[in-house]
Amino acid sequence: MDSPKRLFWKRFSRNKLAVIGGIIVAALFFVAVFAPLVSPYDPNDIDRKHILEPPGLQHLLGTDDLGRDVLSRMIWGAQISLSVGFVAVGISIIIGMTFGSLSGYYGGWADRIIMRLIDIMLSIPTFFLILAVIAFIGSGIWNIMIIIGLTSWMGVARLVRAEFLSLKEREYVLAAKAVGASGLRIIFRHIMINSLAPVLVSAVLGIAGAVLVESALSFLGIGVQPPTPSWGNILTLGKDNMEIAWWLSVFPGLAILITVLGYNLLGEGIRDALDPRLWGTESE
């Protein structure tokens, strides 16, 4: 009988779409981390002799309205987009797990207050809430990361709460209570570690959502500001030059599509591989 870890990898590797998603995510991560090495040009180098030049041997994805290499700007834009995704999701995971664990473990008035707060947050359109907050505090890259994180923790909190409601009645939790373990010790040492599977899936899918939000904000001109490269602000240039520079819209759009698709495929694959209801038939 295979161990849960071996069974997870066996199930995950059999899912071809999940493997493709993992390869896409790994490739994007490599490009973002090693952007200074793989970028053929400085993303902000202006070359007025090659303004709006179509894709060719010198500039594989063409140039923009200032003669900057689009491929280089997209490579550095991957670093921005993925940084926003990881930081924003990290913030949302911390907040969501904190509120979800307190709500699920203690119940009572704490549960009621936290769940009403979640209901209020969910009743407000997230994107418009982000726009409103940015209008007050500005559109710096760190502001965007924090705002996305502070407005996307509700789903994680609900997942963790549901896990805690189930796990807090298990024998090992009752045994910890019997020997006098404190509530916080039981939460962090006994229950939380066993509730991480759905949180991991939510985190992977959340990165894709954060990348989309950042790209949309930058496209609207209130996200990452030029000259810092971002897939969203490259798309804005494409909108302004749609008839004469199609590559400014096609390539950043494809990058966003492939990134979101890769994270969604990876997240779905992890969720299927972690589903204990499917383990029994394959471990026999």
C-alpha positions in Angstrom: 0.0 0.0 0.0 1.5 3.3 -1.1 2.0 6.2 1.4 -0.2 9.2 1.0 2.7 11.2 -0.4 3.6 8.6 -3.0 -0.1 8.2 -3.9 -0.4 12.0 -4.4 2.5 12.1 -6.8 1.3 9.0 -8.6 -2.2 10.6 -9.1 -0.8 14.0 -10.0 1.7 12.6 -12.6 -1.1 10.7 -14.3 -3.1 13.9 -14.8 -1.6 15.2 -18.0 -3.3 18.6 -17.8 -2.0 19.1 -14.3 1.5 18.2 -15.4 1.2 20.7 -18.3 0.1 23.3 -15.7 3.0 22.5 -13.5 5.4 22.9 -16.4 3.9 26.3 -17.4 4.2 27.5 -13.8 7.7 26.3 -13.4 8.7 28.0 -16.7 7.1 31.3 -15.7 8.8 31.1 -12.3 12.2 30.5 -14.0 11.7 33.4 -16.4 10.7 35.7 -13.5 13.5 34.8 -11.2 16.2 34.9 -13.9 14.8 37.9 -15.8 18.2 39.8 -15.8 19.8 36.8 -17.5 17.2 35.7 -20.0 16.1 39.2 -21.1 17.8 40.1 -24.4 17.6 43.9 -23.8 17.1 46.3 -20.9 13.3 46.7 -20.7 13.5 50.5 -20.6 16.1 51.0 -23.3 14.7 53.5 -25.9 15.6 53.0 -29.5 14.0 55.6 -31.7 15.3 53.9 -34.9 13.0 50.9 -34.2 9.7 52.4 -33.1 6.7 50.0 -33.5 8.8 47.5 -35.3 7.0 44.2 -36.0 8.4 40.9 -34.7 11.7 40.0 -36.4 15.1 38.5 -35.8 16.4 41.6 -33.9 13.3 42.0 -31.8 11.5 38.6 -31.6 8.2 40.1 -30.3 8.6 43.5 -31.9 9.0 47.0 -30.2 6.6 49.5 -28.7 6.0 53.2 -29.4 9.4 54.1 -27.8 11.4 51.4 -29.5 11.6 49.3 -26.4 11.9 45.5 -26.9 8.5 43.9 -26.1 10.0 40.5 -25.2 12.3 42.1 -22.6 9.4 44.1 -21.1 7.2 41.0 -21.0 10.0 39.0 -19.2 10.4 41.7 -16.6 6.6 42.0 -16.5 6.4 38.4 -15.5 8.4 39.2 -12.4 6.0 42.0 -11.5 2.9 39.9 -12.1 4.1 36.9 -10.2 5.4 39.0 -7.4 1.9 40.6 -7.0 0.4 37.1 -7.1 2.6 35.5 -4.5 2.6 38.5 -2.0 -1.2 39.1 -2.4 -2.0 35.5 -1.9 0.3 35.2 1.0 -1.5 38.1 2.8 -4.9 36.6 2.0 -3.8 33.1 3.3 -2.5 34.5 6.6 -5.7 36.5 7.2 -8.0 33.8 6.0 -6.4 31.0 8.0 -6.4 33.2 11.2 -10.1 34.2 10.9 -11.2 30.7 9.7 -9.4 28.9 12.5 -10.8 31.1 15.2 -14.3 30.9 13.8 -14.2 27.1 13.3 -12.6 26.2 16.6 -14.2 28.6 19.1 -17.6 28.9 17.4 -20.3 31.0 19.3 -20.0 34.7 19.2 -16.6 34.7 17.5 -18.0 32.5 14.7 -21.0 34.8 14.2 -19.0 38.0 14.1 -16.4 36.6 11.7 -19.0 35.1 9.4 -21.0 38.3 9.3 -17.8 40.2 8.4 -17.2 37.7 5.6 -20.7 38.1 4.3 -20.3 41.9 4.3 -17.0 41.6 2.4 -18.5 39.2 -0.1 -21.5 41.5 -0.7 -19.1 44.3 -2.0 -17.8 43.8 -5.6 -14.1 43.1 -5.0 -12.8 44.9 -8.1 -14.7 48.1 -7.4 -13.6 47.9 -3.8 -10.0 47.7 -5.0 -10.6 50.7 -7.3 -12.0 52.7 -4.5 -9.2 52.0 -2.1 -6.5 52.7 -4.7 -8.2 56.1 -5.4 -7.6 57.0 -1.8 -4.1 55.6 -1.1 -2.4 55.5 -4.5 -1.4 52.9 -7.0 2.1 51.8 -6.0 3.1 48.2 -6.5 3.1 47.4 -2.8 -0.3 49.1 -2.3 -1.7 46.9 -5.0 -0.3 43.7 -3.4 -1.7 44.7 0.0 -5.1 45.7 -1.3 -5.6 42.5 -3.3 -4.5 40.5 -0.3 -6.9 42.4 2.1 -9.9 41.9 -0.3 -9.4 38.2 -1.2 -9.2 36.3 2.1 -12.8 35.4 2.5 -12.8 32.2 0.5 -9.8 30.9 2.4 -11.5 31.7 5.8 -14.5 29.7 4.8 -12.5 26.7 3.7 -10.4 26.7 6.9 -13.6 27.2 9.1 -15.2 24.1 7.4 -12.1 22.0 8.0 -11.9 23.1 11.7 -15.5 22.3 12.3 -14.8 18.7 11.2 -11.3 18.3 12.7 -11.9 19.7 16.1 -14.0 16.7 17.0 -11.3 14.1 16.1 -9.8 11.9 18.8 -6.3 13.5 18.8 -7.9 16.9 19.4 -10.0 15.6 22.3 -6.8 13.9 23.7 -4.9 17.2 23.5 -7.7 19.0 25.4 -7.7 16.2 28.0 -4.1 16.8 28.8 -4.6 20.5 29.2 -3.3 21.9 25.9 -4.3 25.5 25.3 -6.7 26.5 22.5 -4.0 28.2 20.5 -1.7 25.3 20.8 -4.4 22.9 19.6 -5.2 25.3 16.7 -1.6 25.7 15.4 0.0 22.4 16.4 -2.8 19.9 15.9 -5.6 21.1 13.6 -4.1 23.7 11.2 -1.5 21.4 9.8 -4.3 19.0 8.8 -6.3 21.7 7.1 -3.7 22.8 4.7 -4.7 20.7 1.7 -7.7 22.9 0.5 -5.7 26.0 1.4 -2.9 25.0 -0.9 -5.4 24.5 -3.8 -7.0 27.9 -3.0 -3.5 29.6 -2.9 -2.6 28.2 -6.4 -5.9 29.3 -7.9 -5.6 32.6 -6.0 -2.3 33.5 -7.7 -4.0 33.3 -11.1 -6.8 35.6 -9.9 -4.3 38.1 -8.4 -2.4 38.2 -11.8 -5.6 38.9 -13.6 -6.5 41.7 -11.1 -3.1 43.3 -11.4 -3.2 43.1 -15.2 -6.7 44.7 -15.3 -5.6 47.5 -12.9 -2.4 48.2 -15.0 -4.5 48.1 -18.2 -6.8 50.8 -16.7 -3.8 52.9 -15.8 -4.1 52.7 -12.0 -1.9 49.7 -11.4 1.8 49.4 -12.1 2.9 52.7 -13.6 5.3 53.1 -16.6 8.1 52.8 -17.2 8.0 49.8 -14.9 6.9 47.0 -17.3 3.7 45.0 -16.7 1.6 42.9 -18.9 -1.3 45.2 -18.2 0.3 48.4 -19.2 1.8 46.8 -22.4 -1.8 45.9 -23.3 -2.7 49.5 -22.8 -0.2 50.5 -25.5 -1.6 47.8 -27.7 -5.1 49.3 -27.3 -3.7 52.7 -28.4 -1.9 51.2 -31.4 -4.2 48.3 -32.3 -4.4 49.0 -36.0 -0.6 49.3 -36.6 1.0 47.3 -33.8 -1.1 44.1 -33.3 1.8 42.4 -31.4 1.4 44.8 -28.4 -2.0 43.3 -27.7 -1.5 39.7 -28.8 1.6 38.7 -26.9 0.8 40.2 -23.5 -2.7 38.8 -23.8 -1.4 35.3 -24.5 1.0 35.6 -21.6 -1.9 36.4 -19.2 -4.0 33.6 -20.7 -1.2 31.0 -20.5 -0.3 32.1 -16.9 -3.9 31.9 -15.6 -4.5 28.6 -17.5 -1.3 27.1 -16.1 -2.2 28.0 -12.5 -5.8 26.8 -12.9 -4.6 23.4 -14.4 -2.1 23.0 -11.6 -4.6 23.9 -8.9 -7.2 21.5 -10.3 -4.6 18.8 -10.5 -3.5 19.3 -6.9 -7.1 19.2 -5.8 -7.8 15.9 -7.6 -4.6 14.4 -6.3 -5.4 15.4 -2.7 -9.0 14.1 -2.8 -9.0 11.2 -0.3 -12.2 9.8 -1.8 -10.1 8.7 -4.8 -7.2 7.1 -2.9 -8.8 3.8 -1.9 -9.2 2.4 -5.4 -5.6 3.2 -6.4 -3.9 2.0 -3.3 -5.2 -1.5 -3.5 
